[in-house]
Amino acid sequence: MLKDTGHGRPWTFYALGGLFIAYLIFLYGPMAVIYVLSFQGENGGVTFPMTGFSLVWFEDVFKPGQMANVPDSFNRSMGLAATVSVLTTVIAVAAGLGFRRRFPGSGFVFYLAVASLVMPSLLVGFGIGLGFKVMGLRTNLFTSTLGAQMTWTLPFGLFAMFAVVNRFNRAWEEAATDLGANAWQRLRHVTLPILAPGIIGVAMGAFTLSYDEYARTTLTIGQKNTLPLEIYALISSASSPMLFAIGTLTTAVSFTLIGVTLTLVLRMQRRRTAATLRAG
């Protein structure tokens, strides 16, 4: 029998709570340090103590002539991530709907699609880069790098979409059919709206995976870096609080996108709940 602490809860409750708090500190503590040091004084370095408060390091990020071209690499990363997100979502949704019925070779196709997850990322990137070289093709952002990142984002998109589709109640489609809807009308007005929160989640997941991908990108990118590669090059050649400012800005962008996505999903769920109550 677990010993009571006198407050109605066993001591293990507090032990696990303390362990969880320690885990959060370990996980987010370094991030908090980066955010704080990004506001380091003009004469400060990359460690404490701070020499004041300033925004000079954020200004340096956007100054022309810097060692790292952060704005351009950020735009490239955003464009690539958006393309990867759209392609991953379209393929994952199509696969999720297609795999609702068994077909010959479905198991082989599924394992073939997710096999890239078990391979080291650098080897995947090396293989794609080498393949382009053997075929006499130039590696590029929207060819070799796009393909390399799809080998990373697509399996996760498939897993997420299969989970969403498996919870889908096909009685809604049957009801639409009984009311005279054809296949396209069922897909457009019934299936996709119900699956929309999950689809948005797949798109957001693919976007974030692509946005900070390094290993599969480094050997397939060609001559123009994405933001993670630009940051790595900056780390290996210089060290200043500007690195922390870049980290703060990119994290702010990520949290903004996640917040917008969660807001959209919550609004969809509220509208669906309201519509269900009105129908009932």
Secondary structure, DSSP 8 states (H G I E B T S, - for coil): ---B-SSSSBHHHHHHHHHHHHHHHHHHHHHHHHHHHTTB-TT--SSSS---B-SHHHHHHH-TT-SS-HHHHHHHHHHHHHHHHHHHHHHHHHHHHHTTS--TTHHHHHHHHHGGGGS-HHHHHHHHHHHHHHTT----TTTHHHHHHHHHHHHHHHHHHHHHHHT--THHHHHHHHTT--HHHHIIIIIHHHHHHHHHHHHHHHHHHHHT--HHHHTT-TTS--HHHHHHHHHHH---THHHHHHHHHHHHHHHHHHHHHHHHHHHHHHHHHHHHHH-
